[in-house]
Amino acid sequence: MEKLHKEIKELIVKALELEDVTAEEIDDDEALFGDGLGLDSIDALELGVALQKNFDVKIQTKKEDLTIHFANVKSLAAFIGGLQMAEKTT
């Protein structure tokens, strides 16, 4: 799972073109939005597209659920990992 955390952190920095943050500086439990990393709704859309392309998954869920899944790197990794497992079994 740590590999997935690292990949997601690197994707966040690259996809959102974060110039003042490195992947190593992002804590797994740090909030991605608001007081944490400070991402906004546009970043969420860009990140969602990047995650779908990079990890070859489809993100189709309710907005309320996405808020939970996109809370931090740890929850995002669990979400992406779950999607990957589900797609392997279908």
C-alpha positions as CSV (number, residue, x, y, z in Angstrom):
1,M,0.0,0.0,0.0
2,E,2.9,2.4,0.6
3,K,3.8,2.1,-3.1
4,L,0.3,3.3,-3.9
5,H,0.6,6.2,-1.4
6,K,3.8,7.3,-3.0
7,E,2.3,7.1,-6.5
8,I,-0.7,9.1,-5.5
9,K,1.5,11.8,-3.9
10,E,3.6,12.0,-7.0
11,L,0.5,12.2,-9.2
12,I,-0.9,15.0,-7.0
13,V,2.2,17.1,-7.4
14,K,2.6,16.4,-11.1
15,A,-1.1,16.6,-12.2
16,L,-1.8,19.8,-10.2
17,E,1.6,21.3,-11.0
18,L,2.3,22.1,-7.4
19,E,5.5,24.1,-7.4
20,D,6.0,24.7,-3.7
21,V,5.2,21.1,-2.5
22,T,7.1,17.8,-3.1
23,A,5.6,14.4,-2.8
24,E,7.7,13.7,0.2
25,E,6.2,16.6,2.1
26,I,2.7,15.3,1.8
27,D,1.7,13.3,4.8
28,D,-0.6,10.3,4.3
29,D,-3.1,11.7,6.8
30,E,-2.9,15.4,5.8
31,A,-6.2,16.8,4.5
32,L,-6.0,17.5,0.8
33,F,-8.5,20.3,0.8
34,G,-9.1,23.3,3.1
35,D,-6.6,23.8,5.9
36,G,-4.4,20.9,4.8
37,L,-2.8,20.9,1.3
38,G,-5.2,23.6,0.3
39,L,-6.6,22.1,-2.9
40,D,-9.9,23.4,-4.3
41,S,-12.8,22.0,-6.4
42,I,-11.0,22.6,-9.7
43,D,-8.0,20.6,-8.3
44,A,-10.4,17.8,-7.3
45,L,-11.7,17.6,-10.9
46,E,-8.2,17.6,-12.3
47,L,-7.0,15.0,-9.7
48,G,-10.0,12.8,-10.5
49,V,-9.2,12.8,-14.2
50,A,-5.5,12.1,-13.5
51,L,-6.3,9.2,-11.1
52,Q,-8.6,7.6,-13.7
53,K,-6.0,7.9,-16.4
54,N,-3.0,6.9,-14.3
55,F,-4.6,3.9,-12.5
56,D,-7.0,2.9,-15.3
57,V,-10.1,3.1,-13.0
58,K,-13.5,4.7,-13.4
59,I,-14.6,7.0,-10.6
60,Q,-18.4,6.8,-10.4
61,T,-19.8,7.6,-7.0
62,K,-21.9,10.1,-5.1
63,K,-20.4,13.5,-4.3
64,E,-20.7,12.9,-0.5
65,D,-18.7,9.7,-0.9
66,L,-16.0,11.4,-3.0
67,T,-15.5,13.9,-0.1
68,I,-14.7,11.0,2.1
69,H,-12.5,9.2,-0.4
70,F,-10.6,12.4,-1.4
71,A,-10.0,13.4,2.2
72,N,-6.3,12.5,2.3
73,V,-3.8,10.2,0.6
74,K,-4.6,7.3,2.9
75,S,-8.3,7.4,2.1
76,L,-7.6,8.0,-1.6
77,A,-5.2,5.0,-1.8
78,A,-7.9,2.8,-0.1
79,F,-10.5,4.0,-2.6
80,I,-8.2,3.5,-5.7
81,G,-7.1,0.1,-4.4
82,G,-10.7,-1.0,-4.0
83,L,-11.6,0.2,-7.5
84,Q,-8.7,-1.7,-8.9
85,M,-9.6,-4.9,-7.1
86,A,-13.3,-4.5,-8.2
87,E,-12.3,-4.1,-11.8
88,K,-10.1,-7.1,-11.7
89,T,-12.9,-9.3,-10.6
90,T,-15.4,-8.1,-13.3
